[in-house]
Amino acid sequence: MRQGHTPYGYRIKDGKAIICQEEADQVRRIFAGYLSGLSLKMAAKEAGLTMQHSSVKRLLQNKHYPGDDFYPAIIDQEIFDAADVERQRREEALGRDNRPKKRLCPRVPLTRFRMAKTDQVFSDPYEQAQYAYSLIESEV
C-alpha cells in the first residue's frame, strides 16, 4: 500500500485510489481556468477553493493527475503538459524562473594519496591527528 499524502481529488478505498468526483471537477476547473489566463489563486477561487499561490502551483505540477500506475487520470496528459508550459512561460515572462541553472563545474584532477603505517600513539587526540596527517603522501 502507498504511503504519504493522498492528492486532492482522490480517496483510497480497499487499498486502491479512486476518484472523488466533486474534488476532481474542481481540479479540472483549476487547470481550465489557469489555461484560460487566470492567475493561480483566481483559478482556484473560480473552482470554489481558497488556496495559496504555492498550493495551486503544486497542484498543477502533481504528476498523478494525468494518471499513473496507482492513480486513475483526472485530466488528460495534454492538458497537464499545456499547464506546465504555460506556467513556465509566465514564470519566465515575470522573471520568476528561479529553478537552478545547469552550471559548468571545473574539472578537478584526480588526486591519489597513500598513508604510511602509524607506529606512534599519542594520548592527546589533537597530537594523534596531527601525526596521522603528517603521514599522508600525495601521488598527484
Disulfide bonds with the S-S distance in Angstrom:
none
